[in-house]
């Protein structure tokens, strides 16, 4: 009896998915839990695993097809089993009419392909994308730490190992935004990554596909995928929640000095955003009235602090979630934010990594904004905007000192939170940033 392969529902808002590619061909052996195809949703790309062992009996939908959730897209069966169309099956295309592989044909390997290290003479399991990336960079795969489900090296593992050349400002901006420098192409001298390369990756210098035709006619482009979901959620946020935004400035002179010392001493680098995320999580634990959401006529107080982190993509915005963020150390927070941001930009997050948030932090400091109005991420009742750091002169006794100030912009749902409550909370975030040792020791 053949096992159906269906388009999975990978999130509450998902109604359809796009088949990116099949990782197996018809007639190939598959094992339970083995990835067999890659699907693109409105937010992430996901590998779909086989729910049964056997052979990939039939592929019903091709790469590029957009398929409603739960629709049958293929079958897994036993060797020698003959597939016959059912009433719920889509008519096969020409691509799908190729003959089945005979039972006696050699089967493809069911484990990741191995590559032999010339230097060490060992067999190294790696995915095709990891092998390709390693070959491009001239890397020995035996030097890469594997994180794959079956012990194989994946492309992200190779990326983490690559050492790249970048200007200090570009490196600082990449750290603040959680961008993997290995994903960037340097345009500086000798291929060095510059500030402009980082901004291009963030989408500020990416040319939109909206070039006007010669007759100056307007261009109409249908919103779909991620942009369509963002539009729906932002309209929902604007119509349902009465937002109020408050602004404060934090003196982060000591924080910058402490961060510099830490980064000189430790292998795990921390960004200003990591301090802001950690301070926010700590303040939310002390002020549970901010860690709430509105559900009809009820206020829901969340016992866990699941902190969302807004990440800019070329095609929109995604908010990966750090569960129980208040329990992480500063260095653990830094590792988590870098990992999530890098995988978010590669659209490699799982559905459980973009759901369940209770509060969000959005960092726009890279774009030199001293204040802005972040929009709520429903059903959350609060979002903190982190702004740029500015140097200012101020009096200290009878002397003039140069100090560094960072803007903080807090938007809250006035149905759930009052102005005084939010001001106290924002003040606590500011005090933690101004006394960074308290962040470090907790």
Secondary structure, DSSP 4 states (H G I P E B T S, - for coil): -PEEEE----STT--EEEEEEESS-TT-EE-TT-EEEEEE-SS-EEEEEPSS-EEEEEE-S-TT-EEETT-EEEEEE-TTPPP---TTSPPP-GGGGSPPPPTTSPPPPSSPPEEE-TTT--EEEB-HHHHHHHHHHT--GGGSPP-STTS-B-HHHHHHH----B-HHHHHHHHHHT--GGG----SGGG-B-HHHHHHHHTSSPPPS-PPPTT-PPP-----HHHHHHHHHHHHHHHH--EEEEEEEEE-HHHHHHHHHHHHH-SS---HHHHHHHHHHHHHHH-GGGSEEEETTEEEE-SS--EEEEEEETTEEEEEEETTGGGS-HHHHHHHHHHHHHHHHTT---GGGSS--SEEEEE-GGGT-S---PPP-TTBSEEEEEEEEEEEEEEETTEEEEEEEEEEEEEEETTT--HHHHHHHHHHHHHHHHSHHHHHH-
